[in-house]
Amino acid sequence: MRQVLALSAPIGLAFIPLGMALGFVVVHAGLDWWWAPTFAAVIYAGSLEFLMVPLVAAAAPVATVALTTLVVNARHVFYALSFPLHRVRGIGGKLYSTYTLSDEAYAVGVSPEAQHWGSRSILLMQLCFQLLWVTGATLGGLVGEALPIERLKGLDFALTALFIVLAIDAYRQRPDRVTALSAAGCAILAWVLVPGQLLVCAFAAFTAVLLLRKRRGA
């Protein structure tokens, strides 16, 4: 348990300010504070939650919400290919692990230090992440309700900042310039050619590059 907490804590603690940013954004959009913990507990998909705020505030059509969810969370299809779900025991455990498969949980779950983790360790890590996320969102919603935050700018960049930290940490653990440059190249190419579908297209292109490298034995 100590090793799980030691490995998860640096990322997990970042969920508090990140969740608070979500709470601030929720209140700033004119929604009640309790929407923040509701998003955090039910949706539990950081980037999607930030996108859901304006959609809910504008009462967007269900079709728009569904399409947005599909586009943003399509990356989890690729995560499932290498996340150690086979080590999680029981149907309930597998369902919960699948439900709480976040970017951060994936980064920790596939790290070299977690290769020997069993079912309990994996589920504990994911549970801690979710609890910290809900706690941060609740605090942000309450604080945002009590304090004037209209002048705060750039709160939604908190999620991007966390992704940058995860990428840097992953590179330090497994320094691979070809992979890093390929990922950056795919992202830039998708941003230039299909900015509206950047995430899905970048992941698809990067996956194709990885498969091509594996085929060539690079």
C-alpha positions as CSV (number, residue, x, y, z in Angstrom):
1,M,0.0,0.0,0.0
2,R,2.8,2.4,0.8
3,Q,4.4,1.9,-2.6
4,V,1.0,2.6,-4.3
5,L,0.5,5.8,-2.3
6,A,4.1,6.9,-2.8
7,L,3.9,6.5,-6.6
8,S,0.3,7.9,-6.9
9,A,0.7,10.8,-4.4
10,P,2.7,13.3,-6.7
11,I,0.0,13.0,-9.4
12,G,-3.0,12.5,-7.1
13,L,-2.3,15.6,-5.1
14,A,-2.4,17.7,-8.2
15,F,-6.1,16.6,-8.5
16,I,-6.9,19.0,-5.7
17,P,-6.0,22.3,-7.4
18,L,-7.1,20.8,-10.7
19,G,-10.5,19.8,-9.3
20,M,-10.8,23.2,-7.7
21,A,-10.2,24.8,-11.1
22,L,-13.1,22.7,-12.4
23,G,-15.3,24.0,-9.5
24,F,-14.4,27.6,-10.3
25,V,-15.2,27.1,-13.9
26,V,-18.6,25.6,-13.0
27,V,-19.6,28.4,-10.8
28,H,-18.2,31.0,-13.2
29,A,-20.5,29.6,-15.9
30,G,-23.5,30.3,-13.7
31,L,-24.1,26.8,-12.5
32,D,-24.8,25.8,-8.9
33,W,-21.7,24.6,-6.9
34,W,-23.0,21.1,-6.6
35,W,-22.6,20.6,-10.4
36,A,-18.8,20.4,-9.8
37,P,-18.8,17.3,-7.6
38,T,-21.6,15.8,-9.7
39,F,-19.4,16.1,-12.8
40,A,-16.4,14.8,-11.0
41,A,-18.1,11.7,-9.6
42,V,-20.4,10.8,-12.5
43,I,-18.5,11.8,-15.6
44,Y,-14.9,11.5,-14.2
45,A,-13.1,12.5,-17.3
46,G,-11.2,15.7,-16.7
47,S,-11.0,17.3,-20.1
48,L,-14.6,16.2,-20.9
49,E,-15.8,17.8,-17.6
50,F,-14.3,21.1,-18.5
51,L,-16.0,20.9,-21.9
52,M,-19.3,19.8,-20.4
53,V,-19.6,23.0,-18.4
54,P,-20.5,25.4,-21.2
55,L,-22.6,22.6,-22.9
56,V,-24.7,22.2,-19.7
57,A,-24.9,25.9,-19.1
58,A,-26.2,26.4,-22.6
59,A,-28.6,23.4,-22.4
60,A,-26.9,21.8,-25.5
61,P,-28.7,19.1,-27.4
62,V,-28.1,15.5,-26.3
63,A,-26.6,14.7,-29.7
64,T,-24.0,17.4,-29.2
65,V,-23.1,16.1,-25.8
66,A,-22.9,12.5,-27.1
67,L,-20.7,13.5,-30.0
68,T,-18.4,15.6,-27.8
69,T,-18.0,12.7,-25.4
70,L,-17.2,10.3,-28.2
71,V,-14.5,12.6,-29.7
72,V,-12.8,13.6,-26.5
73,N,-12.8,10.1,-24.8
74,A,-11.9,8.1,-27.9
75,R,-8.4,8.0,-26.6
76,H,-9.4,5.6,-23.9
77,V,-9.8,2.9,-26.6
78,F,-6.0,3.1,-27.1
79,Y,-5.4,3.1,-23.3
80,A,-7.3,-0.1,-22.9
81,L,-4.8,-1.9,-25.2
82,S,-2.0,-1.7,-22.7
83,F,-3.6,-1.0,-19.3
84,P,-3.2,-4.0,-17.0
85,L,-6.9,-4.7,-16.7
86,H,-6.2,-8.4,-16.8
87,R,-4.6,-8.2,-13.3
88,V,-7.8,-6.8,-11.8
89,R,-10.0,-9.5,-10.3
90,G,-13.8,-9.9,-10.3
91,I,-16.4,-8.4,-12.6
92,G,-17.1,-5.5,-10.2
93,G,-13.4,-4.7,-10.0
94,K,-12.9,-4.8,-13.8
95,L,-16.0,-2.6,-14.3
96,Y,-14.8,0.0,-11.7
97,S,-11.3,-0.1,-13.1
98,T,-12.6,0.5,-16.6
99,Y,-14.9,3.3,-15.4
100,T,-12.1,5.1,-13.6
101,L,-9.4,4.7,-16.3
102,S,-8.1,8.2,-16.5
103,D,-5.0,9.6,-18.1
104,E,-3.3,9.7,-14.8
105,A,-4.3,6.2,-13.8
106,Y,-3.0,4.9,-17.1
107,A,0.3,6.7,-16.7
108,V,0.8,5.2,-13.3
109,G,-0.6,1.8,-14.2
110,V,1.8,1.2,-17.1
111,S,4.9,2.7,-15.4
112,P,7.8,0.3,-14.7
113,E,7.2,0.6,-10.9
114,A,3.7,-0.7,-11.2
115,Q,4.4,-3.8,-13.3
116,H,4.1,-6.1,-10.3
117,W,0.9,-4.6,-8.9
118,G,-2.0,-6.8,-8.3
119,S,-5.8,-6.2,-8.3
120,R,-5.9,-4.4,-4.9
121,S,-3.0,-2.0,-5.7
122,I,-4.5,-1.0,-9.1
123,L,-8.0,-0.4,-7.7
124,L,-6.6,1.5,-4.7
125,M,-4.6,3.8,-7.0
126,Q,-7.7,4.5,-9.1
127,L,-10.0,5.0,-6.1
128,C,-7.5,7.5,-4.5
129,F,-7.4,9.4,-7.8
130,Q,-11.2,9.6,-8.0
131,L,-11.7,10.6,-4.4
132,L,-9.1,13.4,-4.7
133,W,-10.7,14.6,-7.9
134,V,-14.2,14.7,-6.3
135,T,-12.7,16.4,-3.2
136,G,-11.0,19.1,-5.3
137,A,-14.1,19.8,-7.4
138,T,-16.2,20.1,-4.2
139,L,-13.8,22.5,-2.6
140,G,-13.6,24.5,-5.8
141,G,-17.4,24.7,-6.1
142,L,-17.8,25.8,-2.5
143,V,-15.0,28.4,-2.7
144,G,-16.2,29.7,-6.0
145,E,-19.7,30.1,-4.6
146,A,-18.4,32.1,-1.7
147,L,-15.8,34.3,-3.4
148,P,-16.0,36.5,-6.5
149,I,-13.9,34.8,-9.2
150,E,-15.1,36.6,-12.3
151,R,-11.7,38.1,-12.9
152,L,-9.8,34.9,-12.8
153,K,-8.5,33.8,-16.2
154,G,-7.0,30.6,-17.6
155,L,-8.4,28.2,-15.1
156,D,-9.1,25.6,-17.8
157,F,-5.4,25.5,-18.6
158,A,-4.8,23.5,-15.4
159,L,-5.7,20.2,-17.1
160,T,-3.3,21.0,-20.0
161,A,-0.5,21.8,-17.5
162,L,-1.0,18.4,-15.8
163,F,-0.8,16.6,-19.1
164,I,2.5,18.4,-19.8
165,V,3.9,17.2,-16.4
166,L,2.8,13.6,-17.2
167,A,4.5,13.7,-20.5
168,I,7.7,15.0,-19.1
169,D,7.7,12.4,-16.3
170,A,7.0,9.6,-18.8
171,Y,10.0,10.8,-20.9
172,R,12.3,10.8,-17.9
173,Q,11.3,7.3,-17.1
174,R,11.6,6.0,-20.7
175,P,13.7,8.5,-22.7
176,D,12.8,7.8,-26.3
177,R,13.4,10.8,-28.6
178,V,11.9,9.1,-31.7
179,T,8.6,8.4,-29.8
180,A,8.5,11.9,-28.3
181,L,9.2,13.6,-31.6
182,S,6.6,11.4,-33.4
183,A,4.0,12.3,-30.8
184,A,4.7,16.0,-31.2
185,G,4.7,15.7,-35.0
186,C,1.4,14.0,-35.1
187,A,-0.1,16.6,-32.7
188,I,1.2,19.5,-34.8
189,L,0.0,17.9,-38.1
190,A,-3.5,17.2,-36.7
191,W,-3.6,20.8,-35.3
192,V,-2.8,22.2,-38.8
193,L,-4.9,19.9,-40.9
194,V,-7.9,19.1,-38.7
195,P,-8.0,21.4,-35.7
196,G,-11.6,20.5,-35.0
197,Q,-10.7,16.8,-34.5
198,L,-7.2,17.3,-33.2
199,L,-7.3,14.7,-30.4
200,V,-8.7,11.8,-32.2
201,C,-6.7,12.3,-35.4
202,A,-3.4,12.9,-33.5
203,F,-4.0,9.6,-31.5
204,A,-4.8,7.7,-34.7
205,A,-1.7,9.0,-36.5
206,F,0.5,8.3,-33.5
207,T,-0.9,4.8,-33.2
208,A,-0.1,4.2,-36.9
209,V,3.4,5.4,-36.4
210,L,3.9,3.1,-33.4
211,L,2.5,0.1,-35.3
212,L,4.8,0.9,-38.3
213,R,7.8,1.1,-36.0
214,K,6.9,-2.2,-34.4
215,R,6.5,-3.8,-37.8
216,R,9.9,-2.6,-38.9
217,G,11.5,-3.6,-35.5
218,A,12.5,-0.1,-34.7
